[in-house]
Amino acid sequence: MRALVLRLFLPFAAVSSIALCPGDAVSQVICGGMLRQDAFLSADLNCEGDGLRLAADGITLDCGGHAIQGEAQPDSAGIRLAGVRGATIRNCRISGFRTQIQAEDSPDLAILGDHLSAGRQARGLTARRCARLLMTSSRVDESLLAVYLDSSPDAALIGNEFEPHRGNYRGRRRAGFR
């Protein structure tokens, strides 16, 4: 099945292209927007507040290596999920937000091959009550707190790289634990 690539432009708004399979409803990917279907970014997003919100069970966001960039606004998140089951975030470069990925009450979340660049006063991943979270082949660098897990049983972080903020300690750490 061939994918149709749409380029969407709105004045004064950060908008990305999104690839949709024929028959899918047309949707826009805009900063602060809520995604309710699978999406593939084909351009970077530059956001002033939140990046994207995932709002459907089983949804997949594939950034295709594109960036979601923020401006370090208080309480901002690059990708935010709440009450979403079985979501997948893959191939995203997320930077400049207070928290790069923030998930709450979202079991079976998969974070695959993402690059989270948090900054001195920021977090890479915050997950609260996200049972069976899987983070693999991802990189978190320059963060005050790389990964924060709270009440997230059976979380697995496998084959990730964590580059600490230079003010904390030197060296690169690889982590793979359950």
C-alpha positions in Angstrom: 0.0 0.0 0.0 1.5 3.4 -1.0 1.5 6.3 1.5 0.3 9.7 0.5 2.4 12.6 1.8 0.6 15.8 2.6 2.3 19.1 3.3 0.2 21.4 5.5 1.0 25.1 6.0 -0.7 27.4 8.4 0.5 31.0 9.1 2.0 31.6 12.5 1.8 27.9 13.5 4.4 25.2 13.5 3.1 22.5 11.3 4.7 19.3 10.0 4.0 17.1 7.1 2.4 13.8 7.9 2.2 10.6 5.8 -1.1 8.9 5.7 -2.2 5.7 4.0 -5.0 6.1 1.5 -8.4 6.0 3.2 -7.2 7.6 6.4 -8.7 10.9 7.5 -6.6 14.0 6.8 -5.1 15.4 10.0 -2.6 18.1 10.9 0.4 17.8 13.1 0.8 21.1 14.9 2.5 22.1 18.1 0.2 21.4 21.1 -1.9 19.2 18.9 -3.6 16.0 19.9 -3.0 12.9 17.8 -5.7 10.3 17.7 -4.3 8.1 14.8 -0.8 6.8 13.8 1.4 9.5 12.4 4.8 9.8 10.6 6.5 13.2 10.7 8.3 14.2 7.6 9.5 17.6 8.9 10.7 19.1 12.1 8.4 20.8 14.6 9.5 23.9 16.5 7.1 24.6 19.5 6.7 27.4 22.0 4.6 25.3 24.5 4.0 21.6 24.4 5.0 19.5 21.4 2.4 16.8 20.8 -0.2 14.9 22.9 -0.9 11.2 22.1 -4.6 10.5 22.8 -5.5 7.1 21.5 -4.8 3.5 22.6 -2.3 1.7 20.4 -1.2 4.9 18.6 2.3 5.0 17.0 4.2 8.2 16.4 7.2 7.7 14.1 9.2 10.9 13.7 11.4 9.3 11.0 14.4 11.0 12.6 12.8 14.4 12.6 12.9 16.8 15.6 10.3 18.1 18.0 12.0 21.2 19.5 10.8 23.4 22.3 11.8 26.6 24.0 12.1 25.4 27.6 8.8 26.8 28.8 7.9 25.8 32.4 5.9 22.5 32.6 6.2 21.9 28.8 6.6 18.5 27.4 7.8 17.4 23.9 5.4 14.4 23.9 2.7 14.1 26.6 0.5 11.0 27.2 -2.2 10.4 29.9 -4.3 7.3 30.1 -3.2 5.9 26.8 -2.5 2.2 26.6 0.0 0.6 24.2 1.4 3.7 22.6 4.7 3.7 20.6 7.1 6.6 20.1 9.9 5.9 17.7 12.8 7.6 15.9 12.1 11.0 17.4 14.7 13.7 18.3 13.1 15.7 21.2 14.8 18.6 22.8 14.3 21.9 24.6 11.2 21.1 26.7 11.1 20.9 30.6 10.3 17.2 30.1 11.0 15.5 26.7 8.5 12.6 27.2 5.9 12.8 30.0 3.6 9.8 30.5 1.0 9.1 33.2 -1.3 6.1 33.6 -0.1 4.8 30.2 0.7 1.1 30.4 2.7 -0.8 27.7 4.3 2.4 26.4 7.2 1.7 24.0 10.0 4.2 23.4 12.2 3.0 20.6 15.3 4.6 19.1 14.6 8.1 20.3 17.1 10.8 21.2 16.0 13.0 24.2 18.2 16.0 24.7 16.9 17.6 27.9 19.2 20.5 29.0 20.5 21.5 32.4 17.2 21.9 34.2 15.1 19.3 32.4 14.2 15.7 32.3 14.5 13.2 29.5 11.6 10.8 30.5 9.1 11.1 33.3 6.7 8.1 33.7 4.1 7.7 36.4 2.0 4.6 36.7 3.2 3.2 33.4 3.4 -0.6 33.9 5.5 -2.6 31.4 7.1 0.5 29.9 9.9 -0.4 27.4 12.6 2.0 26.5 15.3 0.6 24.1 18.0 1.8 21.7 17.4 5.4 22.9 19.8 8.1 24.0 19.2 10.7 26.7 21.8 13.4 27.1 22.5 16.6 28.9 19.7 16.1 31.4 19.4 16.9 35.0 17.4 13.8 35.5 17.6 11.3 32.5 14.7 8.9 33.5 12.2 9.2 36.3 10.0 6.2 36.9 7.3 6.3 39.6 5.0 3.4 40.4 5.8 1.8 37.0 6.2 -1.9 37.6 8.0 -4.2 35.1 9.6 -1.3 33.3 12.5 -2.3 31.1 15.3 0.0 29.9 17.5 -2.0 27.5 20.5 -0.9 25.4 20.1 2.9 26.0 22.8 5.5 26.3 22.8 8.2 29.0 25.1 11.2 28.6 25.0 13.2 31.8 25.0 17.0 32.1 28.7 18.0 32.2 28.3 19.6 35.6 27.3 16.3 37.3 30.0 13.8 36.3 32.1 12.8 33.4 31.8 10.0 31.0 29.1 8.1 29.1 27.0 5.5 30.7 25.2 2.6 29.0 22.3 1.1 30.7 20.4 -2.1 30.2 18.4 -3.2 33.2 15.0 -4.6 34.2 
